[in-house]
């Protein structure tokens, strides 16, 4: 394991911990987006660029967008 892989793994661990410790659902959706980006970087470092691109699309864009839309619907913001 080289230094870049260790740094990426530590970043994923830190981002995952941040997601778990965040209490506000709207902020948690944003931290999930950050976690998706960091996880995509880890996959890229581990030489899996196809998995990294699909993870960034789903984990950093689609999932947080769905969560924010669901929160807005529950709170009465979207009709």
N, C-alpha and C positions, 0 to 999 in steps of 0.2 A: 504494500500500500504506500502510495506516495503522499506528499504533503497536501497536494490539492484535493485528493480524495478525502483525507482526514478533515480538512477545513470544510468541505462540502457536507460531509456527514454531521459535523458539529453544527453547521448552519441549519440543516434539516431538523436536528434535535432541538435546537433553540427555537426555530419557527413553530415546530409542533407543540412545544411547551407553551409558547405564547398563545397559540390557538386554544389550548385547553384552559389556560388561566384567564382568558378574556371572558367577561361575564355578559356584556351587552351584545345582543344578537347581531345588531348592525355592524358593530366593530369586529365581531367574530367572523362575519362574512368577509370583511376586508382582510383580516389576518389569514383566513383560508386562502384567499387569493395570493397573498405573499407566500404562504406555504407551498402553493402550487408552482409558483415561479422558482422557488428555491429547490423544490423536488425535481423540477425540469432541469435545472442547472446540474444537480447531482447525476441525473441520468445522462446528460451530455458529457460530464466528466468521466462517467463510466463507459463511454463510447457506445451509447445507444441513442443516436440523434432522432431516430423515428419515434421512439418511445417518449423522448423529451418533448418533441413538438406536439404530439398528441396530448401529453400530460399538461402542457402549458395551455393548450386550447381548452381542454376540459376543466382542469384544476384551477386555472388562473382567470378564466373568462366565463365559461358556461355555468359552472357550479355557483360561484358567488353571485352571478346575475340572477339565477333562479332563486337563490336564497333571499336576495334583496327584494325581488318582486313578490315573493311569498310573504315577507315581512310587511311590505307595503300593503298587500291585500288584507292581511290580518289586522293591520292598524287602520284600515279604511282609506288608504291613499290612492289605490287604483280601482277604477270601476270597470 
